[in-house]
Amino acid sequence: MPDWLVPILPRSDSRFRADQRALENGDVDLAGTEKTRLEEKQRAARKKREQEGTEYKPRWFEKNADGVWTYKGGYWETRLKGEWTDIPDLY
């Protein structure tokens, strides 16, 4: 990933996943460990949402009546402004 790109991406961008970074660097053992950590973190977040009765809603996409996911807009405008508020800590 080019250095100039790092500051303009949201922290939720998948290019920041530690397991992917490790795999790209050839560290397969670390990649496996990080993938497991990430999966456990995601399960814990889902469980917390369920306990709180909070429904997960994607920020940039929505499912239409046919069950097809479509982009609802806003990402590029937010990226241009650099206003990454309310971005969850995914990784």
N, C-alpha and C positions, 0 to 999 in steps of 0.2 A: 504494500500500500504506500503510495507516495506521501511524503511528510506533509505536503501542503493540504492533503485531504483530511488528515486527522482532526484538526480543530473545527472543521465545519460539519462533521458527522455527529449524529446523536450517539450517546453511549450505548444505545440499544442496537446499533448497527452490528450485524453478524460478523463483520470483519474484525471485531474486537474480542471474539470468543477465544478464550485461552486454549481450548482444545484444538481449534483450527490453527492458531499460531504455532503451537507445539508440533502439530503434524507437519506443517509447512517447513518447520525447522528440523524435521527428521527425528524428533523425540517422540516415538510411538508410545512408550510407557507413560510419559507425562500426559500425552494426548488422551489416553484411556482414562487416567486418573481424573483429569479435568472434565472429561465428558461425564463421568459418573457424578462428580461434584455438581456439575450444572444440572443434570437430571434430578438429583436429590433436591437442589434448590428450587427447581421448577415445581416439583411435587409438593414441597412445603408451602410455596406461595399459593398453589391451587387449593391446598387444604385450608390455609388461612382465609382465602376468599370464601370458601364454602362455609366455614365456621361463622364468618361475619355476614354471610348472605349477600356478598358482593358479586355481581355478574361481571365476567371479563368481557370487555368490548375492545376490539382492535381499534387503534387510533386512525389508521389511514385507509382501512378497507371496511366494506359492509357486504353482507350477504343479501342478494335480492330474492324475490319471491320464488325464483327457479332454483335457489340454492347455490347460485354462482357468486363467487366473491368478486367484487369490483372495487377499484380505487375510488375513494370518495373525495380526494383532493386534499390539499393543504401541506403535504410534505415539502414540496419544492419551495413554496412560499416561506415556510418555517425555516427551512435550511438557508435560504437566501438571507433571512433576517438573523439567523443564528439564535433563535429563541427556543431553545430546547428545554421547556419547562414541563414538569410532570412526567418525565421519562423514567420508567421504572429501572431499577438496578437488576438487570437480567443476568448478568454474567459475573 
